[in-house]
Amino acid sequence: MIRIEHIGIAVKDLTKAEELYARLLGSASYKREEVASEGVITSFFQVGPNKIELLESTRPDGPIAKAIEKRGEGMHHIAFEVTDIKAEMARLKAEGFTLLNEEPKRGADNKWVCFIHPKSANGVLVELCQEVR
Ligand code: CO
């Protein structure tokens, strides 16, 4: 793993959260992007070499809506940048981690992504991401 690429935060109202995080971080969101397959709309902030990803659900039964229902708004996942996502997925699988998708899928911000079940990582949803080239 190269670095923490971003931290994902589940929010109920993306516009309100964007305003708040712009005030918190001192810089505005640089991009909004919908990922229809995941039922989310995302908004990204650059913080030095890392990013904050705000996520709002676009449907009541989506994963972000369910997470907010269970635990309220807040930290949703930590994303690590990797150079070879398939190799990293194979390595983590061999280490006993539970992958939530067997093949890399397209995520926001031009990335291939894979999620690791929080049950296999001390309650933390982990995302692997690799820049699509
Ligand atoms: Co993410």
Backbone and ligand atoms as CSV (ligand in chain L), in Angstrom:
chain,resi,resn,atom,element,x,y,z
A,1,MET,N,N,0.853,-1.189,0.000
A,1,MET,CA,C,0.000,0.000,0.000
A,1,MET,C,C,0.891,1.242,0.000
A,2,ILE,N,N,0.500,2.242,-0.763
A,2,ILE,CA,C,1.355,3.407,-0.952
A,2,ILE,C,C,1.092,4.480,0.100
A,3,ARG,N,N,-0.188,4.757,0.322
A,3,ARG,CA,C,-0.553,5.844,1.247
A,3,ARG,C,C,-2.063,5.795,1.457
A,4,ILE,N,N,-2.524,6.576,2.433
A,4,ILE,CA,C,-3.960,6.784,2.549
A,4,ILE,C,C,-4.343,7.734,1.422
A,5,GLU,N,N,-5.223,7.289,0.526
A,5,GLU,CA,C,-5.620,8.119,-0.617
A,5,GLU,C,C,-6.730,9.073,-0.198
A,6,HIS,N,N,-7.741,8.499,0.469
A,6,HIS,CA,C,-8.808,9.361,0.993
A,6,HIS,C,C,-9.520,8.713,2.168
A,7,ILE,N,N,-10.288,9.542,2.858
A,7,ILE,CA,C,-11.167,9.068,3.918
A,7,ILE,C,C,-12.584,9.403,3.483
A,8,GLY,N,N,-13.456,8.394,3.520
A,8,GLY,CA,C,-14.844,8.558,3.092
A,8,GLY,C,C,-15.735,8.874,4.284
A,9,ILE,N,N,-16.603,9.861,4.108
A,9,ILE,CA,C,-17.504,10.299,5.179
A,9,ILE,C,C,-18.936,10.283,4.658
A,10,ALA,N,N,-19.795,9.552,5.354
A,10,ALA,CA,C,-21.204,9.442,4.952
A,10,ALA,C,C,-21.976,10.644,5.475
A,11,VAL,N,N,-22.699,11.299,4.587
A,11,VAL,CA,C,-23.472,12.488,4.979
A,11,VAL,C,C,-24.905,12.395,4.453
A,12,LYS,N,N,-25.803,13.090,5.136
A,12,LYS,CA,C,-27.215,13.078,4.719
A,12,LYS,C,C,-27.473,14.103,3.619
A,13,ASP,N,N,-26.811,15.268,3.734
A,13,ASP,CA,C,-27.073,16.370,2.811
A,13,ASP,C,C,-25.731,16.859,2.257
A,14,LEU,N,N,-25.455,16.491,1.024
A,14,LEU,CA,C,-24.138,16.755,0.443
A,14,LEU,C,C,-23.840,18.249,0.337
A,15,THR,N,N,-24.822,19.024,-0.058
A,15,THR,CA,C,-24.599,20.470,-0.219
A,15,THR,C,C,-24.236,21.122,1.116
A,16,LYS,N,N,-24.985,20.762,2.158
A,16,LYS,CA,C,-24.693,21.315,3.488
A,16,LYS,C,C,-23.318,20.855,3.967
A,17,ALA,N,N,-23.016,19.579,3.745
A,17,ALA,CA,C,-21.728,19.034,4.196
A,17,ALA,C,C,-20.573,19.666,3.419
A,18,GLU,N,N,-20.784,19.931,2.130
A,18,GLU,CA,C,-19.742,20.598,1.324
A,18,GLU,C,C,-19.427,21.977,1.886
A,19,GLU,N,N,-20.468,22.698,2.270
A,19,GLU,CA,C,-20.262,24.032,2.839
A,19,GLU,C,C,-19.484,23.941,4.141
A,20,LEU,N,N,-19.875,22.958,4.969
A,20,LEU,CA,C,-19.217,22.803,6.265
A,20,LEU,C,C,-17.749,22.399,6.095
A,21,TYR,N,N,-17.489,21.434,5.205
A,21,TYR,CA,C,-16.105,20.975,5.031
A,21,TYR,C,C,-15.236,22.016,4.338
A,22,ALA,N,N,-15.852,22.843,3.503
A,22,ALA,CA,C,-15.102,23.943,2.892
A,22,ALA,C,C,-14.631,24.910,3.981
A,23,ARG,N,N,-15.503,25.137,4.966
A,23,ARG,CA,C,-15.121,26.018,6.088
A,23,ARG,C,C,-14.085,25.341,6.974
A,24,LEU,N,N,-14.272,24.052,7.210
A,24,LEU,CA,C,-13.338,23.306,8.064
A,24,LEU,C,C,-11.951,23.253,7.443
A,25,LEU,N,N,-11.889,22.925,6.154
A,25,LEU,CA,C,-10.596,22.684,5.489
A,25,LEU,C,C,-9.985,23.950,4.909
A,26,GLY,N,N,-10.818,24.976,4.729
A,26,GLY,CA,C,-10.319,26.222,4.168
A,26,GLY,C,C,-10.158,26.187,2.664
A,27,SER,N,N,-10.742,25.177,2.013
A,27,SER,CA,C,-10.754,25.143,0.548
A,27,SER,C,C,-11.992,24.385,0.080
A,28,ALA,N,N,-12.467,24.766,-1.106
A,28,ALA,CA,C,-13.728,24.217,-1.602
A,28,ALA,C,C,-13.543,22.832,-2.216
A,29,SER,N,N,-14.629,22.113,-2.337
A,29,SER,CA,C,-14.635,20.838,-3.050
A,29,SER,C,C,-14.188,21.074,-4.490
A,30,TYR,N,N,-13.369,20.180,-5.032
A,30,TYR,CA,C,-12.913,20.374,-6.411
A,30,TYR,C,C,-13.695,19.543,-7.417
A,31,LYS,N,N,-14.523,18.649,-6.917
A,31,LYS,CA,C,-15.271,17.813,-7.865
A,31,LYS,C,C,-16.436,17.111,-7.207
A,32,ARG,N,N,-17.542,17.047,-7.934
A,32,ARG,CA,C,-18.674,16.203,-7.563
A,32,ARG,C,C,-18.791,15.122,-8.607
A,33,GLU,N,N,-19.097,13.921,-8.173
A,33,GLU,CA,C,-19.233,12.828,-9.139
A,33,GLU,C,C,-20.226,11.800,-8.620
A,34,GLU,N,N,-21.161,11.398,-9.495
A,34,GLU,CA,C,-22.111,10.357,-9.128
A,34,GLU,C,C,-21.566,9.004,-9.549
A,35,VAL,N,N,-21.695,8.013,-8.664
A,35,VAL,CA,C,-21.384,6.633,-9.035
A,35,VAL,C,C,-22.710,5.881,-8.964
A,36,ALA,N,N,-23.370,5.792,-10.125
A,36,ALA,CA,C,-24.733,5.255,-10.178
A,36,ALA,C,C,-24.790,3.812,-9.679
A,37,SER,N,N,-23.764,3.015,-10.006
A,37,SER,CA,C,-23.753,1.599,-9.611
A,37,SER,C,C,-23.741,1.429,-8.091
A,38,GLU,N,N,-23.202,2.426,-7.369
A,38,GLU,CA,C,-23.136,2.344,-5.906
A,38,GLU,C,C,-24.264,3.136,-5.235
A,39,GLY,N,N,-25.030,3.859,-6.050
A,39,GLY,CA,C,-26.111,4.671,-5.480
A,39,GLY,C,C,-25.608,5.822,-4.633
A,40,VAL,N,N,-24.490,6.439,-5.066
A,40,VAL,CA,C,-23.961,7.565,-4.302
A,40,VAL,C,C,-23.590,8.735,-5.199
A,41,ILE,N,N,-23.623,9.915,-4.586
A,41,ILE,CA,C,-23.002,11.073,-5.200
A,41,ILE,C,C,-21.898,11.502,-4.250
A,42,THR,N,N,-20.725,11.757,-4.833
A,42,THR,CA,C,-19.546,12.033,-4.012
A,42,THR,C,C,-19.069,13.460,-4.257
A,43,SER,N,N,-18.325,13.968,-3.281
A,43,SER,CA,C,-17.711,15.286,-3.425
A,43,SER,C,C,-16.319,15.199,-2.803
A,44,PHE,N,N,-15.301,15.671,-3.553
A,44,PHE,CA,C,-13.913,15.501,-3.122
A,44,PHE,C,C,-13.241,16.806,-2.726
A,45,PHE,N,N,-12.472,16.727,-1.657
A,45,PHE,CA,C,-11.636,17.837,-1.180
A,45,PHE,C,C,-10.202,17.358,-1.148
A,46,GLN,N,N,-9.292,18.206,-1.583
A,46,GLN,CA,C,-7.869,17.891,-1.493
A,46,GLN,C,C,-7.335,18.439,-0.167
A,47,VAL,N,N,-6.621,17.611,0.573
A,47,VAL,CA,C,-5.997,18.053,1.827
A,47,VAL,C,C,-4.544,17.599,1.773
A,48,GLY,N,N,-3.671,18.485,1.327
A,48,GLY,CA,C,-2.281,18.068,1.122
A,48,GLY,C,C,-2.252,16.901,0.134
A,49,PRO,N,N,-1.567,15.806,0.474
A,49,PRO,CA,C,-1.466,14.682,-0.457
A,49,PRO,C,C,-2.674,13.741,-0.378
A,50,ASN,N,N,-3.640,14.052,0.499
A,50,ASN,CA,C,-4.774,13.152,0.716
A,50,ASN,C,C,-6.077,13.843,0.370
A,51,LYS,N,N,-7.161,13.065,0.397
A,51,LYS,CA,C,-8.464,13.617,0.045
A,51,LYS,C,C,-9.505,13.241,1.087
A,52,ILE,N,N,-10.535,14.052,1.124
A,52,ILE,CA,C,-11.750,13.716,1.871
A,52,ILE,C,C,-12.831,13.498,0.823
A,53,GLU,N,N,-13.552,12.393,0.954
A,53,GLU,CA,C,-14.650,12.068,0.044
A,53,GLU,C,C,-15.948,12.084,0.839
A,54,LEU,N,N,-16.815,13.042,0.538
A,54,LEU,CA,C,-18.141,13.049,1.157
A,54,LEU,C,C,-19.058,12.210,0.290
A,55,LEU,N,N,-19.909,11.412,0.911
A,55,LEU,CA,C,-20.810,10.536,0.165
A,55,LEU,C,C,-22.251,10.704,0.632
A,56,GLU,N,N,-23.136,11.000,-0.323
A,56,GLU,CA,C,-24.571,11.044,-0.032
A,56,GLU,C,C,-25.262,9.983,-0.861
A,57,SER,N,N,-26.212,9.289,-0.250
A,57,SER,CA,C,-26.943,8.238,-0.965
A,57,SER,C,C,-27.897,8.851,-1.986
A,58,THR,N,N,-28.020,8.187,-3.141
A,58,THR,CA,C,-29.001,8.656,-4.127
A,58,THR,C,C,-30.264,7.795,-4.081
A,59,ARG,N,N,-30.248,6.749,-3.237
A,59,ARG,CA,C,-31.457,5.935,-3.085
A,59,ARG,C,C,-31.563,5.435,-1.644
A,60,PRO,N,N,-32.820,5.237,-1.194
A,60,PRO,CA,C,-33.056,4.915,0.217
A,60,PRO,C,C,-32.464,3.570,0.654
A,61,ASP,N,N,-32.237,2.649,-0.310
A,61,ASP,CA,C,-31.713,1.321,0.053
A,61,ASP,C,C,-30.227,1.183,-0.290
A,62,GLY,N,N,-29.571,2.306,-0.629
A,62,GLY,CA,C,-28.152,2.251,-0.996
A,62,GLY,C,C,-27.265,2.027,0.222
A,63,PRO,N,N,-26.010,1.617,-0.006
A,63,PRO,CA,C,-25.096,1.325,1.107
A,63,PRO,C,C,-24.841,2.510,2.042
A,64,ILE,N,N,-24.812,3.715,1.508
A,64,ILE,CA,C,-24.582,4.881,2.370
A,64,ILE,C,C,-25.823,5.181,3.214
A,65,ALA,N,N,-27.002,5.042,2.603
A,65,ALA,CA,C,-28.251,5.236,3.361
A,65,ALA,C,C,-28.330,4.235,4.502
A,66,LYS,N,N,-27.951,2.982,4.216
A,66,LYS,CA,C,-27.993,1.930,5.248
A,66,LYS,C,C,-26.990,2.198,6.360
A,67,ALA,N,N,-25.804,2.662,5.983
A,67,ALA,CA,C,-24.772,2.962,6.986
A,67,ALA,C,C,-25.240,4.080,7.916
A,68,ILE,N,N,-25.875,5.114,7.352
A,68,ILE,CA,C,-26.352,6.241,8.161
A,68,ILE,C,C,-27.495,5.784,9.077
A,69,GLU,N,N,-28.345,4.905,8.551
A,69,GLU,CA,C,-29.443,4.353,9.341
A,69,GLU,C,C,-28.886,3.622,10.579
A,70,LYS,N,N,-27.832,2.848,10.364
A,70,LYS,CA,C,-27.250,2.029,11.442
A,70,LYS,C,C,-26.423,2.835,12.424
A,71,ARG,N,N,-25.558,3.702,11.885
A,71,ARG,CA,C,-24.552,4.337,12.751
A,71,ARG,C,C,-24.576,5.861,12.719
A,72,GLY,N,N,-25.498,6.422,11.950
A,72,GLY,CA,C,-25.527,7.876,11.808
A,72,GLY,C,C,-24.466,8.351,10.821
A,73,GLU,N,N,-24.376,9.649,10.643
A,73,GLU,CA,C,-23.375,10.205,9.734
A,73,GLU,C,C,-21.983,10.009,10.320
A,74,GLY,N,N,-20.980,10.084,9.475
A,74,GLY,CA,C,-19.605,10.040,9.985
A,74,GLY,C,C,-18.680,9.211,9.125
A,75,MET,N,N,-17.527,8.878,9.694
A,75,MET,CA,C,-16.493,8.116,8.985
A,75,MET,C,C,-17.074,6.833,8.419
A,76,HIS,N,N,-16.852,6.616,7.144
A,76,HIS,CA,C,-17.426,5.443,6.482
A,76,HIS,C,C,-16.362,4.453,6.020
A,77,HIS,N,N,-15.274,4.960,5.439
A,77,HIS,CA,C,-14.196,4.059,5.020
A,77,HIS,C,C,-12.858,4.780,4.917
A,78,ILE,N,N,-11.796,3.977,4.919
A,78,ILE,CA,C,-10.452,4.488,4.656
A,78,ILE,C,C,-9.980,3.850,3.359
A,79,ALA,N,N,-9.491,4.679,2.441
A,79,ALA,CA,C,-9.046,4.169,1.145
A,79,ALA,C,C,-7.528,4.255,1.031
A,80,PHE,N,N,-6.922,3.133,0.666
A,80,PHE,CA,C,-5.480,3.071,0.459
A,80,PHE,C,C,-5.182,2.980,-1.033
A,81,GLU,N,N,-4.238,3.767,-1.458
A,81,GLU,CA,C,-3.809,3.691,-2.858
A,81,GLU,C,C,-2.858,2.511,-3.024
A,82,VAL,N,N,-3.046,1.765,-4.097
A,82,VAL,CA,C,-2.161,0.639,-4.420
A,82,VAL,C,C,-1.720,0.764,-5.879
A,83,THR,N,N,-0.606,0.118,-6.199
A,83,THR,CA,C,-0.118,0.182,-7.588
A,83,THR,C,C,-0.689,-0.942,-8.443
A,84,ASP,N,N,-0.961,-2.091,-7.808
A,84,ASP,CA,C,-1.483,-3.244,-8.553
A,84,ASP,C,C,-2.632,-3.835,-7.746
A,85,ILE,N,N,-3.844,-3.379,-8.057
A,85,ILE,CA,C,-4.993,-3.745,-7.218
A,85,ILE,C,C,-5.259,-5.247,-7.228
A,86,LYS,N,N,-5.081,-5.886,-8.380
A,86,LYS,CA,C,-5.341,-7.339,-8.445
A,86,LYS,C,C,-4.364,-8.114,-7.568
A,87,ALA,N,N,-3.101,-7.706,-7.603
A,87,ALA,CA,C,-2.089,-8.365,-6.775
A,87,ALA,C,C,-2.382,-8.134,-5.295
A,88,GLU,N,N,-2.802,-6.915,-4.958
A,88,GLU,CA,C,-3.104,-6.578,-3.556
A,88,GLU,C,C,-4.346,-7.340,-3.083
A,89,MET,N,N,-5.342,-7.488,-3.972
A,89,MET,CA,C,-6.547,-8.254,-3.620
A,89,MET,C,C,-6.176,-9.710,-3.355
A,90,ALA,N,N,-5.318,-10.274,-4.194
A,90,ALA,CA,C,-4.892,-11.675,-4.027
A,90,ALA,C,C,-4.104,-11.830,-2.726
A,91,ARG,N,N,-3.230,-10.869,-2.451
A,91,ARG,CA,C,-2.428,-10.926,-1.230
A,91,ARG,C,C,-3.327,-10.885,0.011
A,92,LEU,N,N,-4.301,-9.955,0.019
A,92,LEU,CA,C,-5.162,-9.807,1.195
A,92,LEU,C,C,-6.090,-11.010,1.361
A,93,LYS,N,N,-6.539,-11.558,0.254
A,93,LYS,CA,C,-7.374,-12.760,0.310
A,93,LYS,C,C,-6.584,-13.909,0.940
A,94,ALA,N,N,-5.334,-14.061,0.508
A,94,ALA,CA,C,-4.459,-15.108,1.056
A,94,ALA,C,C,-4.180,-14.874,2.540
A,95,GLU,N,N,-4.227,-13.590,2.959
A,95,GLU,CA,C,-4.011,-13.248,4.372
A,95,GLU,C,C,-5.272,-13.447,5.215
A,96,GLY,N,N,-6.369,-13.839,4.550
A,96,GLY,CA,C,-7.596,-14.147,5.289
A,96,GLY,C,C,-8.622,-13.024,5.360
A,97,PHE,N,N,-8.380,-11.939,4.628
A,97,PHE,CA,C,-9.361,-10.846,4.611
A,97,PHE,C,C,-10.513,-11.197,3.669
A,98,THR,N,N,-11.707,-10.687,4.011
A,98,THR,CA,C,-12.880,-10.923,3.173
A,98,THR,C,C,-13.065,-9.767,2.204
A,99,LEU,N,N,-12.946,-10.053,0.916
A,99,LEU,CA,C,-13.142,-9.026,-0.112
A,99,LEU,C,C,-14.632,-8.917,-0.422
A,100,LEU,N,N,-15.117,-7.697,-0.578
A,100,LEU,CA,C,-16.532,-7.501,-0.886
A,100,LEU,C,C,-16.808,-7.551,-2.382
A,101,ASN,N,N,-15.769,-7.417,-3.201
A,101,ASN,CA,C,-15.937,-7.694,-4.632
A,101,ASN,C,C,-14.735,-8.496,-5.126
A,102,GLU,N,N,-15.032,-9.478,-5.931
A,102,GLU,CA,C,-13.989,-10.415,-6.384
A,102,GLU,C,C,-13.159,-9.852,-7.534
A,103,GLU,N,N,-13.733,-8.878,-8.239
A,103,GLU,CA,C,-13.014,-8.206,-9.325
A,103,GLU,C,C,-12.989,-6.719,-9.012
A,104,PRO,N,N,-11.931,-6.010,-9.412
A,104,PRO,CA,C,-11.929,-4.555,-9.228
A,104,PRO,C,C,-13.124,-3.937,-9.950
A,105,LYS,N,N,-13.744,-2.931,-9.345
A,105,LYS,CA,C,-14.841,-2.243,-10.028
A,105,LYS,C,C,-14.537,-0.762,-10.130
A,106,ARG,N,N,-15.263,-0.081,-11.025
A,106,ARG,CA,C,-15.012,1.344,-11.215
A,106,ARG,C,C,-15.617,2.138,-10.072
A,107,GLY,N,N,-14.789,2.965,-9.440
A,107,GLY,CA,C,-15.261,3.845,-8.383
A,107,GLY,C,C,-15.191,5.288,-8.841
A,108,ALA,N,N,-15.390,6.214,-7.900
A,108,ALA,CA,C,-15.327,7.634,-8.226
A,108,ALA,C,C,-13.878,8.046,-8.458
A,109,ASP,N,N,-13.699,9.201,-9.076
A,109,ASP,CA,C,-12.389,9.839,-9.195
A,109,ASP,C,C,-11.405,9.012,-10.026
A,110,ASN,N,N,-11.932,8.343,-11.063
A,110,ASN,CA,C,-11.080,7.594,-12.006
A,110,ASN,C,C,-10.246,6.496,-11.331
A,111,LYS,N,N,-10.926,5.671,-10.533
A,111,LYS,CA,C,-10.225,4.620,-9.799
A,111,LYS,C,C,-10.829,3.237,-10.033
A,112,TRP,N,N,-9.959,2.235,-9.996
A,112,TRP,CA,C,-10.407,0.861,-9.786
A,112,TRP,C,C,-10.454,0.673,-8.283
A,113,VAL,N,N,-11.528,0.062,-7.779
A,113,VAL,CA,C,-11.640,-0.091,-6.333
A,113,VAL,C,C,-12.037,-1.502,-5.924
A,114,CYS,N,N,-11.692,-1.841,-4.694
A,114,CYS,CA,C,-12.160,-3.074,-4.060
A,114,CYS,C,C,-12.334,-2.773,-2.581
A,115,PHE,N,N,-13.417,-3.294,-1.991
A,115,PHE,CA,C,-13.673,-3.076,-0.561
A,115,PHE,C,C,-13.412,-4.349,0.236
A,116,ILE,N,N,-12.941,-4.153,1.463
A,116,ILE,CA,C,-12.672,-5.259,2.378
A,116,ILE,C,C,-13.663,-5.175,3.521
A,117,HIS,N,N,-14.262,-6.306,3.838
A,117,HIS,CA,C,-15.320,-6.337,4.853
A,117,HIS,C,C,-14.805,-5.824,6.203
A,118,PRO,N,N,-15.593,-4.917,6.835
A,118,PRO,CA,C,-15.161,-4.379,8.125
A,118,PRO,C,C,-14.942,-5.461,9.191
A,119,LYS,N,N,-15.685,-6.572,9.071
A,119,LYS,CA,C,-15.530,-7.650,10.059
A,119,LYS,C,C,-14.129,-8.237,10.037
A,120,SER,N,N,-13.456,-8.130,8.886
A,120,SER,CA,C,-12.101,-8.684,8.834
A,120,SER,C,C,-11.036,-7.608,9.069
A,121,ALA,N,N,-11.454,-6.378,9.422
A,121,ALA,CA,C,-10.472,-5.304,9.653
A,121,ALA,C,C,-10.861,-4.438,10.855
A,122,ASN,N,N,-11.154,-5.102,11.971
A,122,ASN,CA,C,-11.453,-4.398,13.222
A,122,ASN,C,C,-12.544,-3.338,13.086
A,123,GLY,N,N,-13.558,-3.664,12.291
A,123,GLY,CA,C,-14.696,-2.758,12.192
A,123,GLY,C,C,-14.519,-1.614,11.215
A,124,VAL,N,N,-13.406,-1.639,10.470
A,124,VAL,CA,C,-13.165,-0.548,9.510
A,124,VAL,C,C,-13.378,-1.056,8.077
A,125,LEU,N,N,-14.236,-0.363,7.354
A,125,LEU,CA,C,-14.397,-0.667,5.932
A,125,LEU,C,C,-13.186,-0.097,5.200
A,126,VAL,N,N,-12.441,-0.982,4.542
A,126,VAL,CA,C,-11.208,-0.577,3.856
A,126,VAL,C,C,-11.442,-0.622,2.354
A,127,GLU,N,N,-10.991,0.417,1.666
A,127,GLU,CA,C,-11.077,0.470,0.209
A,127,GLU,C,C,-9.655,0.451,-0.348
A,128,LEU,N,N,-9.452,-0.372,-1.359
A,128,LEU,CA,C,-8.210,-0.295,-2.123
A,128,LEU,C,C,-8.529,0.490,-3.375
A,129,CYS,N,N,-7.644,1.379,-3.796
A,129,CYS,CA,C,-7.916,2.058,-5.049
A,129,CYS,C,C,-6.651,2.237,-5.873
A,130,GLN,N,N,-6.843,2.097,-7.155
A,130,GLN,CA,C,-5.755,2.247,-8.107
A,130,GLN,C,C,-6.230,3.144,-9.231
A,131,GLU,N,N,-5.430,4.118,-9.560
A,131,GLU,CA,C,-5.744,5.037,-10.662
A,131,GLU,C,C,-5.989,4.238,-11.949
A,132,VAL,N,N,-7.080,4.544,-12.667
A,132,VAL,CA,C,-7.312,3.923,-13.971
A,132,VAL,C,C,-6.384,4.568,-14.979
A,133,ARG,N,N,-5.613,3.749,-15.684
A,133,ARG,CA,C,-4.657,4.310,-16.655
A,133,ARG,C,C,-5.095,4.006,-18.071
L,1,CO,CO,CO,-13.870,5.983,-1.282
